[in-house]
Each structure stands twice: as C-alpha cells, then as structure tokens.
Amino acid sequence: MNKKVALQDLGRKDYKETWDYQEQLFKAIVDAKVKNRREGINLETPNHFLFVEHPHVYTLGKSGDIGNLLVDDKVLAAKGATFYKINRGGDITYHGPGQIVGYPILDLDNFFTDIHKYLRFLEEMVIRTLAEYGLKAERSEGETGVWLDVGTPFARKICAMGVRASRWVTMHGFALNVNADLGFFDLMIPCGIKDKAVTSLNVELGKKEVNMEEVKQKLLKHFTDLFEAELVKEEAGV
C-alpha cells in the first residue's frame, strides 16, 4: 500500500516563515514518534511535501563557511536579499524567484531508514524530471545535488540539496533552478565549490521561461514512483 504524503504549495513565501512552518511539522512528527514509543503504540505518523518559491535569500548550513558569501549586509540589502544560518547539512545556497524549492518532511520509518538512499532518491527524482526535457543530468561523486556535463570543464549544477534528519524525520530538501536569475549566484561560492558553474533549466533549453507548474507535476510524478507514495493535496497551512 502506498504511503500517504500531504502536499502543500505555499506559493512565494518568506524563508524564515517557511522554516518555522517546517519546524512545526517536523516537531509534530517527532513528538508523535516519541509518544508511540513511550506508550507502546503504533499510530501512523504523517508525511508532508512542501513546494515554495522564496524571495532572494542566502542560507548557510551548519558546517558551512561564511567566507563563501562574497558580499556584506549592505550589498545584500541593496539586492533585496536576506541571509540565514540554518540547521541543515551543506554549505551556502541561494534561493529566489524562478526556483522550485521542495521540502519533504517525511518519517523515513514509513519508507526506509537510510539517509543516503533518501538523498539519492531526491536526486533521481530531479534527474528523471530533467530527462523529460531532453537533458542528461547526473550525480557528481562526493557532491550532493544534480549536475550537467559531469567530469568536463563545463560541469554545472542545476539543483542543490541539503537536508536535516532526526529520529529518521527529514526536513529542508532541494532547490531546482528553472527560471532563476543566475546573477545572484555570483555573490557566493555555491556550496563552497569554486570551480563549477551554476545553470537553470530555461538557460539549458534556450527559453526565456519554462512553465514552473509543469516542472512541479513532473517532479511529483517521479517522487510518488520512487517513494511509492500517494499525494494528498492540502490547503497551504502557512
């Protein structure tokens, strides 16, 4: 039987507001698991998948190097961008308009208890989606995320990933560049990797704009296949 996952599309939403909402959903799942264990019961725990598009923001993972942000607060303010140090893995990442951000908040006890498999499945979801647009996307050994032309001087990243997991409950997720303004990536060293470029789906396809909703639907199709999940659409709770 497929596992149910509640789907919410939050539209364009402030990063901190969305982070707080993630934490709320994450805590509810962890608390339910603790209660199950304490009381010797086995009630089903919920799973969530959030889509969101953030205003310009830079986030730094807990093991990241602040030196990978190449500008100061004044430049960020002039660009209309914000900055947060957060509790996911990975280094510095940019989010902004034209980017599909996905936050699966899953109890992996409902799927499989393997965080590496989880990350590979998220990558595979994006790889399969990009294949539908005629792009051969790949993993790059030792580097989380999804890339094009791996192993060549033209290697470029199209999707960044960073997750947090506790008691096999996940949060944070992936950011796929669809119609992203790539100029904002020049203000940082993406993921702390100096020698590789960043790209966006519209650039790769030679289009001014790619239909974001279409890309979301393709991502969800591959998510449900890989995770053997059933999506249940819910009204945005934040």
ROSE-4610 file (N, C-alpha, C; in Angstrom, 1 decimal, always signed):
// ROSE-4610
residu = [M/M/M/N/N/N/K/K/K/K/K/K/V/V/V/A/A/A/L/L/L/Q/Q/Q/D/D/D/L/L/L/G/G/G/R/R/R/K/K/K/D/D/D/Y/Y/Y/K/K/K/E/E/E/T/T/T/W/W/W/D/D/D/Y/Y/Y/Q/Q/Q/E/E/E/Q/Q/Q/L/L/L/F/F/F/K/K/K/A/A/A/I/I/I/V/V/V/D/D/D/A/A/A/K/K/K/V/V/V/K/K/K/N/N/N/R/R/R/R/R/R/E/E/E/G/G/G/I/I/I/N/N/N/L/L/L/E/E/E/T/T/T/P/P/P/N/N/N/H/H/H/F/F/F/L/L/L/F/F/F/V/V/V/E/E/E/H/H/H/P/P/P/H/H/H/V/V/V/Y/Y/Y/T/T/T/L/L/L/G/G/G/K/K/K/S/S/S/G/G/G/D/D/D/I/I/I/G/G/G/N/N/N/L/L/L/L/L/L/V/V/V/D/D/D/D/D/D/K/K/K/V/V/V/L/L/L/A/A/A/A/A/A/K/K/K/G/G/G/A/A/A/T/T/T/F/F/F/Y/Y/Y/K/K/K/I/I/I/N/N/N/R/R/R/G/G/G/G/G/G/D/D/D/I/I/I/T/T/T/Y/Y/Y/H/H/H/G/G/G/P/P/P/G/G/G/Q/Q/Q/I/I/I/V/V/V/G/G/G/Y/Y/Y/P/P/P/I/I/I/L/L/L/D/D/D/L/L/L/D/D/D/N/N/N/F/F/F/F/F/F/T/T/T/D/D/D/I/I/I/H/H/H/K/K/K/Y/Y/Y/L/L/L/R/R/R/F/F/F/L/L/L/E/E/E/E/E/E/M/M/M/V/V/V/I/I/I/R/R/R/T/T/T/L/L/L/A/A/A/E/E/E/Y/Y/Y/G/G/G/L/L/L/K/K/K/A/A/A/E/E/E/R/R/R/S/S/S/E/E/E/G/G/G/E/E/E/T/T/T/G/G/G/V/V/V/W/W/W/L/L/L/D/D/D/V/V/V/G/G/G/T/T/T/P/P/P/F/F/F/A/A/A/R/R/R/K/K/K/I/I/I/C/C/C/A/A/A/M/M/M/G/G/G/V/V/V/R/R/R/A/A/A/S/S/S/R/R/R/W/W/W/V/V/V/T/T/T/M/M/M/H/H/H/G/G/G/F/F/F/A/A/A/L/L/L/N/N/N/V/V/V/N/N/N/A/A/A/D/D/D/L/L/L/G/G/G/F/F/F/F/F/F/D/D/D/L/L/L/M/M/M/I/I/I/P/P/P/C/C/C/G/G/G/I/I/I/K/K/K/D/D/D/K/K/K/A/A/A/V/V/V/T/T/T/S/S/S/L/L/L/N/N/N/V/V/V/E/E/E/L/L/L/G/G/G/K/K/K/K/K/K/E/E/E/V/V/V/N/N/N/M/M/M/E/E/E/E/E/E/V/V/V/K/K/K/Q/Q/Q/K/K/K/L/L/L/L/L/L/K/K/K/H/H/H/F/F/F/T/T/T/D/D/D/L/L/L/F/F/F/E/E/E/A/A/A/E/E/E/L/L/L/V/V/V/K/K/K/E/E/E/E/E/E/A/A/A/G/G/G/V/V/V]
num = [1/1/1/2/2/2/3/3/3/4/4/4/5/5/5/6/6/6/7/7/7/8/8/8/9/9/9/10/10/10/11/11/11/12/12/12/13/13/13/14/14/14/15/15/15/16/16/16/17/17/17/18/18/18/19/19/19/20/20/20/21/21/21/22/22/22/23/23/23/24/24/24/25/25/25/26/26/26/27/27/27/28/28/28/29/29/29/30/30/30/31/31/31/32/32/32/33/33/33/34/34/34/35/35/35/36/36/36/37/37/37/38/38/38/39/39/39/40/40/40/41/41/41/42/42/42/43/43/43/44/44/44/45/45/45/46/46/46/47/47/47/48/48/48/49/49/49/50/50/50/51/51/51/52/52/52/53/53/53/54/54/54/55/55/55/56/56/56/57/57/57/58/58/58/59/59/59/60/60/60/61/61/61/62/62/62/63/63/63/64/64/64/65/65/65/66/66/66/67/67/67/68/68/68/69/69/69/70/70/70/71/71/71/72/72/72/73/73/73/74/74/74/75/75/75/76/76/76/77/77/77/78/78/78/79/79/79/80/80/80/81/81/81/82/82/82/83/83/83/84/84/84/85/85/85/86/86/86/87/87/87/88/88/88/89/89/89/90/90/90/91/91/91/92/92/92/93/93/93/94/94/94/95/95/95/96/96/96/97/97/97/98/98/98/99/99/99/100/100/100/101/101/101/102/102/102/103/103/103/104/104/104/105/105/105/106/106/106/107/107/107/108/108/108/109/109/109/110/110/110/111/111/111/112/112/112/113/113/113/114/114/114/115/115/115/116/116/116/117/117/117/118/118/118/119/119/119/120/120/120/121/121/121/122/122/122/123/123/123/124/124/124/125/125/125/126/126/126/127/127/127/128/128/128/129/129/129/130/130/130/131/131/131/132/132/132/133/133/133/134/134/134/135/135/135/136/136/136/137/137/137/138/138/138/139/139/139/140/140/140/141/141/141/142/142/142/143/143/143/144/144/144/145/145/145/146/146/146/147/147/147/148/148/148/149/149/149/150/150/150/151/151/151/152/152/152/153/153/153/154/154/154/155/155/155/156/156/156/157/157/157/158/158/158/159/159/159/160/160/160/161/161/161/162/162/162/163/163/163/164/164/164/165/165/165/166/166/166/167/167/167/168/168/168/169/169/169/170/170/170/171/171/171/172/172/172/173/173/173/174/174/174/175/175/175/176/176/176/177/177/177/178/178/178/179/179/179/180/180/180/181/181/181/182/182/182/183/183/183/184/184/184/185/185/185/186/186/186/187/187/187/188/188/188/189/189/189/190/190/190/191/191/191/192/192/192/193/193/193/194/194/194/195/195/195/196/196/196/197/197/197/198/198/198/199/199/199/200/200/200/201/201/201/202/202/202/203/203/203/204/204/204/205/205/205/206/206/206/207/207/207/208/208/208/209/209/209/210/210/210/211/211/211/212/212/212/213/213/213/214/214/214/215/215/215/216/216/216/217/217/217/218/218/218/219/219/219/220/220/220/221/221/221/222/222/222/223/223/223/224/224/224/225/225/225/226/226/226/227/227/227/228/228/228/229/229/229/230/230/230/231/231/231/232/232/232/233/233/233/234/234/234/235/235/235/236/236/236/237/237/237/238/238/238]
x = [+0.8/+0.0/+0.9/+0.6/+1.3/+1.2/+2.3/+2.3/+1.7/+0.9/+0.3/+1.2/+1.3/+2.1/+1.2/+1.1/+0.3/+1.1/+0.5/+1.2/+0.6/+1.5/+1.1/+2.0/+1.4/+2.1/+1.9/+3.0/+2.9/+3.0/+3.3/+3.5/+4.8/+4.8/+6.0/+5.9/+6.9/+6.8/+8.2/+8.2/+9.4/+10.1/+11.5/+12.2/+12.1/+12.2/+12.1/+10.7/+9.7/+8.3/+8.1/+8.7/+8.6/+9.4/+10.6/+11.5/+10.7/+10.1/+9.3/+8.2/+7.6/+6.5/+7.0/+8.2/+8.8/+9.1/+9.7/+10.0/+8.7/+7.6/+6.4/+5.9/+6.0/+5.6/+6.5/+7.8/+8.9/+8.7/+8.5/+8.3/+7.1/+6.0/+4.8/+5.0/+5.8/+6.1/+7.0/+8.0/+9.0/+8.2/+7.4/+6.6/+5.7/+5.1/+4.2/+5.0/+6.2/+7.0/+7.5/+7.8/+8.2/+7.0/+5.8/+4.6/+4.3/+4.5/+4.3/+5.2/+6.4/+7.4/+7.2/+6.8/+6.6/+5.4/+4.4/+3.1/+3.0/+4.0/+3.9/+2.8/+2.5/+1.5/+2.2/+1.4/+2.0/+1.0/+0.7/-0.1/+0.6/+0.0/+0.6/+1.1/+2.3/+2.8/+2.6/+2.4/+2.2/+3.4/+3.3/+4.4/+3.9/+4.8/+4.5/+5.5/+5.0/+5.8/+5.4/+6.3/+6.0/+6.7/+6.0/+6.6/+6.6/+7.6/+7.7/+8.6/+8.4/+9.3/+9.7/+10.9/+11.4/+11.8/+11.6/+12.3/+13.8/+14.6/+16.0/+16.6/+17.3/+17.8/+19.0/+20.0/+21.2/+21.1/+21.3/+21.3/+22.6/+23.1/+24.4/+24.2/+24.6/+24.4/+25.3/+25.0/+25.7/+27.2/+27.7/+29.1/+29.7/+28.9/+29.4/+30.4/+31.0/+32.0/+31.4/+31.3/+30.7/+31.5/+32.8/+33.6/+33.1/+32.2/+31.7/+30.6/+30.2/+29.3/+30.2/+30.2/+31.2/+30.9/+29.7/+29.3/+28.9/+28.8/+28.4/+26.9/+26.4/+25.0/+24.5/+25.3/+24.8/+24.5/+25.4/+25.2/+23.9/+23.8/+22.6/+21.3/+21.3/+20.2/+19.9/+20.9/+20.7/+20.1/+20.4/+19.9/+18.5/+18.1/+16.8/+16.8/+18.0/+18.2/+18.5/+18.2/+18.4/+19.4/+19.8/+20.8/+20.4/+20.5/+20.2/+21.2/+21.7/+22.5/+21.5/+21.4/+20.4/+20.9/+20.0/+20.4/+20.4/+20.6/+20.7/+22.2/+22.5/+23.8/+24.2/+25.4/+25.8/+26.3/+26.8/+27.4/+26.4/+26.8/+25.9/+25.1/+23.9/+22.9/+22.1/+21.7/+20.8/+19.4/+18.4/+17.0/+16.5/+15.6/+15.0/+13.9/+13.3/+12.2/+12.7/+11.8/+12.2/+12.9/+12.9/+13.5/+12.4/+12.3/+11.4/+12.1/+11.6/+12.2/+11.2/+11.7/+10.8/+11.3/+10.4/+10.8/+10.0/+10.5/+9.8/+10.1/+9.0/+9.2/+8.6/+9.4/+9.0/+9.4/+8.6/+9.1/+9.6/+11.0/+11.6/+11.3/+10.8/+10.3/+9.1/+8.5/+7.3/+7.8/+9.1/+9.6/+10.8/+12.0/+13.2/+14.1/+14.8/+15.7/+17.1/+17.3/+18.6/+18.7/+19.5/+19.5/+20.2/+21.2/+21.9/+21.0/+20.2/+19.2/+18.2/+17.8/+16.9/+17.4/+18.6/+19.3/+19.4/+19.8/+19.9/+18.5/+17.4/+16.1/+15.7/+16.0/+15.7/+16.5/+17.7/+18.5/+17.9/+17.5/+16.9/+15.6/+14.8/+13.6/+13.9/+14.9/+15.3/+15.9/+16.7/+17.4/+16.3/+15.3/+14.2/+13.4/+13.2/+12.4/+13.1/+14.4/+15.2/+15.3/+15.3/+15.4/+14.2/+13.0/+11.8/+12.0/+13.0/+13.3/+14.5/+14.9/+16.0/+17.4/+17.5/+18.8/+19.3/+20.6/+21.2/+21.9/+21.1/+21.6/+22.2/+23.1/+23.9/+24.2/+24.7/+25.3/+26.8/+27.4/+28.8/+29.4/+30.3/+30.8/+31.3/+30.8/+31.3/+30.6/+29.6/+29.0/+27.4/+26.7/+25.3/+24.6/+23.5/+22.8/+22.8/+22.4/+22.2/+23.0/+23.7/+24.7/+24.5/+25.1/+25.2/+26.6/+26.9/+28.3/+29.3/+29.0/+29.9/+31.2/+32.3/+33.6/+34.2/+33.6/+34.1/+34.4/+35.1/+35.3/+34.0/+32.9/+31.7/+30.7/+31.1/+30.2/+29.5/+28.2/+27.4/+26.3/+26.0/+25.0/+23.6/+22.6/+21.2/+20.3/+20.7/+19.8/+20.7/+20.5/+21.2/+20.3/+21.0/+20.3/+21.0/+20.2/+20.7/+19.5/+19.8/+18.7/+19.2/+18.2/+18.4/+17.6/+18.0/+17.2/+17.5/+16.4/+16.5/+15.4/+15.7/+14.8/+14.1/+14.9/+14.5/+13.4/+13.3/+12.4/+13.2/+12.8/+13.6/+13.0/+13.8/+13.4/+14.4/+14.1/+14.8/+14.7/+15.5/+15.3/+16.1/+15.4/+16.1/+15.7/+16.5/+16.2/+16.6/+15.6/+15.9/+15.7/+16.8/+16.8/+16.0/+14.9/+14.0/+14.1/+13.7/+13.8/+14.6/+15.7/+16.4/+17.3/+17.4/+18.4/+19.7/+20.6/+21.9/+22.8/+22.6/+23.4/+23.6/+22.5/+22.6/+23.6/+23.9/+24.9/+26.3/+26.5/+27.9/+28.2/+27.3/+27.6/+28.0/+28.2/+28.6/+29.5/+30.1/+30.7/+29.8/+28.9/+27.8/+28.3/+27.7/+28.0/+29.5/+30.2/+31.7/+32.5/+32.0/+32.7/+33.1/+34.4/+34.9/+35.0/+35.1/+35.5/+34.4/+33.1/+32.0/+30.9/+30.3/+29.2/+27.9/+26.9/+25.5/+24.7/+23.6/+22.8/+21.3/+20.4/+19.0/+18.3/+17.2/+16.5/+16.2/+15.7/+15.4/+16.7/+17.8/+19.1/+19.4/+19.3/+19.7/+18.8/+17.5/+16.6/+16.5/+17.3/+17.3/+15.9/+15.2/+13.9/+14.0/+13.1/+13.0/+12.4/+11.4/+10.8/+10.2/+10.3/+9.8/+8.6/+7.6/+6.4/+6.7/+6.6/+7.0/+6.0/+4.8/+3.8/+4.0/+4.3/+4.6/+5.8/+6.8/+8.0/+7.6/+6.8/+6.4/+5.6/+4.8/+4.0/+4.9/+5.9/+6.9/+7.6/+8.1/+8.8/+7.9/+6.7/+5.8/+5.5/+5.4/+5.2/+6.4/+7.6/+8.8/+8.9/+8.5/+8.6/+7.7/+6.4/+5.5/+6.0/+6.6/+7.1/+8.2/+9.2/+10.4/+10.0/+9.2/+8.9/+7.7/+7.0/+5.8/+4.8/+4.6/+3.8/+2.5/+1.5/+0.2/+0.1/+0.1/+0.0/-1.5/-1.7/-3.0/-2.8/-3.5/-3.3/-4.1/-3.4/-3.9/-3.8/-4.7/-4.6/-3.3/-2.6/-1.4/-1.7/-0.9/-1.1/-0.4/+0.4/+1.2/+1.0]
y = [-1.2/+0.0/+1.2/+2.2/+3.5/+4.3/+5.0/+5.8/+7.2/+7.7/+9.0/+10.1/+11.1/+12.3/+13.5/+14.4/+15.6/+16.7/+17.1/+18.1/+19.5/+20.4/+21.8/+22.7/+23.5/+24.5/+25.9/+26.4/+27.6/+28.9/+28.7/+29.9/+30.6/+31.9/+32.7/+33.0/+32.6/+32.7/+33.1/+34.0/+34.3/+33.1/+33.1/+32.0/+31.6/+32.6/+32.3/+31.8/+32.4/+32.0/+30.5/+30.1/+28.8/+27.8/+28.3/+27.5/+27.2/+28.2/+28.0/+27.0/+27.0/+26.1/+24.7/+24.5/+23.2/+22.7/+23.5/+23.1/+22.6/+23.3/+22.9/+21.5/+21.3/+20.0/+18.9/+19.2/+18.3/+17.9/+18.9/+18.6/+17.7/+18.0/+17.2/+15.7/+15.4/+14.0/+13.4/+14.1/+13.6/+13.4/+14.3/+14.1/+12.9/+12.7/+11.5/+10.2/+10.2/+9.0/+8.8/+9.8/+9.7/+9.1/+9.7/+9.2/+7.7/+7.4/+6.0/+5.0/+5.4/+4.6/+4.5/+5.7/+5.8/+5.0/+5.0/+4.4/+3.0/+2.6/+1.2/+1.0/+2.1/+2.1/+2.3/+2.1/+2.3/+3.0/+4.3/+5.1/+5.6/+5.8/+6.2/+7.7/+7.9/+9.3/+9.9/+11.3/+11.9/+12.2/+12.5/+12.9/+14.1/+15.0/+16.2/+16.5/+17.2/+17.7/+19.1/+20.0/+21.5/+21.9/+22.6/+23.4/+24.9/+25.6/+27.0/+27.7/+29.0/+29.9/+31.0/+31.2/+32.2/+33.5/+34.6/+35.9/+35.6/+36.5/+36.3/+36.1/+35.0/+34.6/+33.7/+33.9/+33.0/+32.3/+31.0/+30.2/+29.4/+29.4/+28.7/+27.5/+26.3/+25.1/+25.1/+24.2/+24.2/+24.0/+23.3/+23.1/+24.0/+25.0/+25.9/+26.9/+27.6/+28.6/+30.0/+30.9/+32.2/+32.9/+32.6/+33.2/+32.9/+31.9/+31.6/+32.6/+33.4/+34.6/+35.7/+36.2/+37.2/+38.6/+38.9/+40.3/+40.5/+41.8/+42.1/+42.5/+42.8/+43.1/+44.2/+45.2/+46.4/+46.0/+45.1/+44.7/+43.8/+42.9/+42.1/+42.9/+43.9/+44.8/+45.5/+46.0/+46.7/+45.7/+44.5/+43.5/+42.9/+43.4/+42.9/+41.5/+41.1/+39.7/+39.6/+38.5/+38.2/+37.0/+36.8/+35.8/+35.1/+33.7/+32.9/+31.8/+31.6/+30.4/+29.4/+28.2/+27.2/+25.9/+24.9/+23.7/+22.5/+22.7/+21.6/+21.3/+20.3/+20.0/+20.8/+20.8/+21.5/+22.9/+23.6/+24.9/+26.0/+27.0/+28.1/+27.8/+28.3/+28.1/+29.4/+29.6/+30.7/+30.2/+30.9/+30.6/+31.9/+31.8/+33.0/+32.8/+33.8/+33.6/+32.8/+32.0/+31.2/+29.9/+29.6/+28.4/+27.6/+26.3/+25.4/+24.8/+25.1/+24.6/+23.6/+22.4/+21.3/+20.9/+20.8/+20.4/+19.2/+18.0/+16.8/+16.6/+16.6/+16.4/+15.0/+14.0/+12.6/+11.9/+10.9/+10.0/+8.8/+8.7/+7.6/+6.2/+6.1/+4.8/+4.3/+5.3/+4.9/+4.4/+4.7/+4.4/+3.4/+3.9/+3.2/+4.0/+3.4/+4.1/+4.1/+5.0/+5.1/+6.5/+7.4/+8.8/+8.9/+8.1/+8.2/+7.8/+6.7/+6.3/+7.4/+8.1/+9.2/+10.3/+10.7/+11.7/+11.3/+10.0/+9.5/+9.5/+9.2/+9.2/+10.6/+11.6/+13.0/+13.4/+13.0/+13.3/+12.6/+11.4/+10.6/+11.2/+11.7/+12.4/+13.6/+14.4/+15.5/+15.1/+14.0/+13.5/+13.0/+12.3/+11.8/+13.0/+14.0/+15.1/+15.8/+16.1/+16.8/+16.0/+14.6/+13.8/+14.0/+14.4/+14.6/+15.9/+16.7/+17.9/+17.7/+16.4/+16.1/+16.4/+16.6/+16.8/+15.6/+15.3/+14.2/+14.7/+14.7/+15.1/+14.0/+14.3/+13.2/+13.6/+12.7/+12.9/+13.2/+14.0/+14.2/+13.6/+12.7/+11.9/+12.8/+12.6/+13.3/+14.7/+15.0/+16.3/+16.0/+16.4/+16.2/+17.2/+16.7/+17.6/+17.0/+17.8/+17.3/+18.2/+17.6/+18.3/+18.0/+18.8/+18.6/+18.5/+17.7/+17.6/+17.3/+16.4/+16.0/+15.4/+15.8/+15.3/+16.1/+17.2/+18.0/+19.4/+20.2/+21.6/+22.4/+21.9/+22.6/+22.1/+21.4/+20.9/+22.1/+21.9/+23.0/+22.3/+23.0/+22.5/+23.1/+22.3/+22.8/+22.6/+21.7/+21.5/+21.3/+22.1/+22.0/+21.2/+20.5/+19.8/+19.9/+19.9/+19.9/+19.5/+18.5/+18.0/+17.9/+17.9/+17.6/+16.4/+15.5/+14.3/+14.1/+13.8/+13.4/+12.4/+11.3/+10.2/+9.7/+9.8/+9.4/+10.3/+11.5/+12.5/+13.6/+13.9/+14.8/+16.2/+17.2/+18.5/+19.2/+20.4/+21.0/+20.1/+20.3/+19.5/+19.9/+20.3/+20.6/+21.9/+22.5/+23.7/+23.5/+23.5/+23.3/+24.6/+25.0/+26.2/+26.0/+26.7/+26.6/+27.9/+29.0/+30.3/+31.3/+30.8/+31.5/+32.6/+33.7/+34.8/+34.4/+33.9/+33.3/+34.4/+35.6/+36.7/+36.6/+36.2/+36.1/+35.0/+34.1/+33.1/+33.6/+34.8/+35.4/+36.0/+36.2/+36.8/+35.8/+34.5/+33.5/+32.4/+31.5/+30.4/+29.2/+28.9/+27.9/+26.6/+26.3/+25.0/+24.9/+26.1/+26.1/+25.5/+25.3/+24.7/+25.7/+26.0/+27.2/+27.0/+25.8/+25.6/+25.1/+25.2/+24.7/+25.8/+25.9/+26.9/+26.4/+27.3/+27.0/+27.3/+26.6/+26.8/+26.7/+27.0/+26.9/+26.3/+25.7/+24.9/+25.7/+27.0/+27.8/+28.1/+28.3/+28.6/+27.4/+26.2/+25.0/+24.7/+25.1/+24.9/+26.0/+27.1/+28.3/+29.0/+29.0/+29.6/+30.7/+31.7/+32.8/+32.3/+31.4/+30.9/+29.5/+28.7/+27.4/+27.3/+26.6/+26.5/+25.8/+26.6/+26.0/+25.0/+25.1/+24.2/+22.8/+22.9/+21.6/+20.9/+21.6/+21.0/+20.4/+21.1/+20.6/+19.2/+19.2/+18.0/+16.8/+17.1/+16.0/+15.5/+16.5/+16.1/+15.2/+15.6/+14.8/+13.4/+13.3/+12.0/+11.1/+11.6/+10.8/+10.5/+11.5/+11.3/+10.2/+10.2/+9.1/+7.8/+7.7/+6.4/+5.9/+6.8/+6.3/+6.0/+6.8/+6.6/+5.8/+5.3/+4.5/+5.3/+6.5/+7.4/+7.8/+8.2/+8.7/+10.1/+11.1/+12.5/+12.9/+13.6/+14.1/+15.6/+16.3/+17.8/+18.5/+19.4/+20.1/+21.6/+22.4/+23.9/+24.3/+25.3/+25.8/+26.2/+25.7/+26.0/+27.1/+27.9/+29.0/+30.1]
z = [+0.0/+0.0/+0.0/-0.8/-0.9/+0.4/+0.7/+1.9/+1.6/+2.4/+2.1/+2.5/+1.6/+1.8/+1.5/+2.5/+2.4/+1.6/+0.5/-0.4/-0.2/+0.0/+0.1/-0.8/-1.6/-2.4/-1.7/-1.2/-0.4/-1.2/-2.5/-3.4/-3.0/-3.1/-2.8/-1.3/-0.5/+0.9/+1.5/+2.5/+3.2/+3.7/+3.6/+4.0/+5.5/+6.4/+7.8/+8.2/+7.6/+7.9/+7.5/+6.3/+5.8/+6.7/+7.1/+8.0/+9.3/+9.9/+11.1/+10.9/+9.8/+9.5/+9.3/+8.6/+8.6/+9.9/+10.8/+12.2/+12.9/+12.7/+13.3/+12.9/+11.6/+11.1/+11.5/+11.5/+11.9/+13.3/+14.2/+15.6/+15.9/+15.2/+15.3/+15.0/+14.0/+13.6/+14.7/+15.1/+16.1/+17.4/+17.8/+19.1/+19.0/+17.8/+17.7/+17.8/+17.2/+17.3/+18.8/+19.5/+20.9/+21.7/+21.5/+22.2/+21.8/+20.6/+20.2/+21.0/+21.0/+21.7/+23.2/+23.8/+25.2/+25.7/+24.9/+25.2/+24.6/+23.9/+23.3/+22.2/+21.5/+20.5/+19.1/+18.1/+16.7/+15.8/+16.2/+15.4/+14.2/+13.1/+11.8/+12.0/+11.5/+11.6/+10.2/+10.2/+8.9/+8.2/+6.9/+6.0/+5.2/+4.9/+4.2/+3.0/+2.0/+0.9/+0.7/+0.9/+0.6/-0.6/-1.5/-2.6/-2.2/-2.5/-2.2/-3.1/-3.3/-4.0/-3.1/-2.8/-1.8/-2.5/-1.8/-2.2/-2.1/-2.7/-2.7/-1.2/-1.0/+0.3/+0.1/+1.0/+1.1/+2.4/+2.4/+3.6/+3.7/+5.0/+5.2/+6.2/+5.7/+6.5/+7.7/+8.7/+10.0/+9.9/+8.8/+8.6/+7.6/+7.1/+6.1/+6.5/+5.5/+5.7/+5.3/+6.3/+6.0/+4.9/+4.8/+3.7/+2.3/+2.2/+0.8/+0.4/+1.3/+1.0/+0.7/-0.6/-1.0/-0.9/-0.3/-0.1/+1.4/+1.7/+3.1/+3.2/+4.4/+4.6/+3.7/+3.5/+2.7/+1.3/+0.7/-0.7/-0.7/+0.3/+0.3/+0.4/+1.2/+1.4/+0.1/-0.6/-1.9/-3.0/-2.9/-3.8/-3.4/-2.2/-1.7/-1.2/-0.7/-0.3/+1.2/+1.8/+3.2/+3.4/+4.6/+4.9/+6.2/+6.2/+7.5/+7.6/+8.8/+9.1/+9.7/+9.1/+9.4/+9.8/+10.1/+10.7/+9.8/+8.5/+7.5/+7.3/+6.6/+6.1/+4.9/+4.5/+3.3/+3.6/+2.6/+2.7/+2.4/+1.6/+1.3/+0.0/+0.1/-1.0/-1.2/-2.5/-2.8/-3.2/-2.7/-3.1/-3.7/-4.7/-5.2/-6.2/-6.7/-7.7/-8.9/-9.5/-10.6/-10.2/-9.0/-8.5/-7.7/-8.0/-7.3/-6.1/-5.0/-3.7/-3.2/-2.8/-2.3/-0.9/+0.0/+1.4/+1.7/+1.5/+2.0/+3.5/+4.3/+5.7/+6.0/+5.9/+5.9/+7.1/+7.6/+8.6/+7.8/+7.7/+6.9/+7.5/+8.7/+9.2/+8.4/+7.7/+6.8/+5.4/+5.2/+3.8/+3.9/+4.4/+4.5/+5.4/+6.3/+7.2/+6.7/+5.7/+5.0/+4.4/+5.1/+4.7/+3.3/+3.1/+1.8/+0.7/+0.9/-0.1/-0.3/+0.7/+0.7/-0.3/+0.0/-0.9/-2.3/-2.5/-3.9/-4.6/-3.9/-4.4/-4.8/-4.0/-4.3/-5.6/-5.7/-6.9/-8.1/-7.9/-9.0/-9.5/-8.6/-9.0/-9.9/-9.6/-10.4/-11.7/-11.7/-12.9/-13.9/-13.4/-14.3/-14.8/-14.0/-14.5/-15.6/-15.4/-16.5/-17.7/-17.6/-18.8/-19.7/-19.1/-19.8/-20.7/-20.3/-21.1/-22.1/-22.2/-23.1/-22.5/-21.2/-20.5/-19.8/-20.0/-19.3/-18.0/-17.0/-15.7/-14.9/-14.0/-13.3/-11.9/-11.1/-9.8/-10.1/-9.2/-9.2/-7.9/-8.1/-7.0/-5.8/-4.6/-3.5/-3.3/-4.2/-4.2/-4.3/-3.3/-3.3/-4.3/-4.9/-5.9/-7.3/-8.3/-9.6/-10.6/-11.5/-12.3/-13.8/-14.7/-16.1/-16.5/-17.5/-18.0/-16.9/-16.1/-15.0/-15.6/-15.0/-15.4/-16.6/-17.0/-18.1/-17.5/-18.3/-17.9/-17.8/-18.4/-18.5/-17.4/-16.4/-15.4/-14.7/-14.5/-13.9/-13.1/-12.0/-11.1/-11.4/-11.4/-11.7/-10.5/-9.6/-8.4/-7.2/-6.1/-4.9/-3.9/-2.9/-1.9/-0.6/+0.5/+1.8/+2.8/+3.6/+4.5/+5.9/+6.8/+8.2/+8.5/+9.4/+9.8/+11.3/+12.0/+13.4/+13.7/+14.3/+14.6/+13.3/+12.2/+10.9/+10.3/+10.8/+10.3/+9.5/+8.3/+7.4/+7.4/+7.1/+6.7/+5.8/+5.3/+4.2/+3.0/+2.0/+0.8/-0.4/-1.5/-2.8/-3.4/-4.2/-4.9/-6.4/-7.3/-8.7/-9.4/-10.1/-10.9/-12.2/-12.3/-13.5/-14.3/-13.7/-14.4/-13.5/-12.9/-11.9/-12.5/-11.7/-12.1/-11.6/-12.6/-12.2/-11.7/-11.9/-11.4/-9.9/-9.2/-7.7/-7.2/-8.1/-7.7/-7.6/-8.3/-8.4/-7.0/-6.1/-4.8/-3.8/-4.2/-3.3/-4.1/-3.3/-3.9/-3.6/-4.6/-4.4/-3.8/-2.6/-1.9/-1.6/-1.7/-1.3/-2.4/-3.6/-4.7/-5.7/-5.8/-6.6/-8.1/-8.5/-9.9/-10.8/-10.4/-11.2/-11.2/-12.4/-12.6/-12.2/-12.3/-11.9/-13.2/-13.4/-14.5/-14.1/-15.1/-14.9/-16.1/-15.9/-16.9/-18.1/-17.9/-19.1/-19.9/-19.2/-20.0/-20.8/-20.2/-20.9/-22.1/-22.0/-23.1/-24.1/-23.8/-24.7/-24.7/-23.6/-23.5/-22.5/-22.7/-21.7/-20.4/-20.6/-19.4/-19.6/-18.6/-18.6/-17.6/-18.0/-17.1/-15.8/-14.7/-13.4/-12.9/-13.2/-12.7/-13.4/-14.7/-15.4/-14.8/-14.4/-13.8/-12.5/-11.7/-10.4/-10.6/-11.5/-11.8/-12.2/-12.9/-13.3/-12.1/-11.3/-10.0/-9.1/-9.0/-8.1/-8.6/-10.0/-10.6/-10.2/-10.3/-10.1/-8.6/-7.7/-6.3/-5.9/-6.4/-6.0/-6.5/-7.6/-8.1/-7.3/-7.0/-6.2/-4.8/-4.2/-2.7/-2.5/-3.6/-3.5/-2.6/-3.0/-2.1/-2.9/-2.0/-2.5/-2.0/-3.0/-2.6/-2.3/-1.2/-0.8/-0.7/-1.6/-1.7/-0.5/+0.1/+1.3/+1.0/+1.6/+1.6/+2.3/+1.8/+2.5/+3.9/+4.8/+6.3/+6.8/+6.0/+6.4/+5.5]
